[in-house]
Amino acid sequence: MFEDRQKNEVDALLASDAEFRDLYRHHKDLDRKVHDAEIGILPMDSIALSSMKREKLRTKDRLTELWDRHQALH
């Protein structure tokens, strides 16, 4: 996530905003778990996987809000 952004801008936000940093790490963790579940490495039923995907989307939405707010200030 945010790979298409300027790395130095992402790094600055990660360093300066604890909520963004925590959500960014959480999103990366969810992304890895969803991927592992989809390829069969992480056993998970479809309900749990769907729930994890929804949480990942909510996290991405919040990260995008924080990113947009940061960009508006700079």
NORMOTA-V863044 format. One record per residue. SS is DSSP state (alpha for helix, beta for strand, coil for the rest). PSI is psi as a letter, one per 40 degrees, with the letter a starting at -180 (999 if undefined). Layout:
ss: {SS/SS}
psi: {PSI/PSI}
//
This chain:
ss: {coil/coil/coil/coil/coil/coil/alpha/alpha/alpha/alpha/alpha/alpha/alpha/alpha/alpha/alpha/coil/alpha/alpha/alpha/alpha/alpha/alpha/alpha/alpha/alpha/alpha/alpha/alpha/alpha/alpha/alpha/alpha/alpha/alpha/alpha/alpha/alpha/coil/coil/coil/coil/coil/coil/coil/alpha/alpha/alpha/alpha/alpha/alpha/alpha/alpha/alpha/alpha/alpha/alpha/alpha/alpha/alpha/alpha/alpha/alpha/alpha/alpha/alpha/alpha/alpha/alpha/alpha/alpha/alpha/alpha/coil}
psi: {h/e/d/e/i/h/d/d/d/d/d/d/d/d/d/e/h/d/d/d/d/d/d/d/d/d/d/d/d/d/d/d/d/d/d/d/d/d/e/e/d/h/h/h/i/d/d/d/d/d/d/d/d/d/d/d/d/d/d/d/d/d/d/d/d/d/d/d/d/d/d/d/e/999}
//
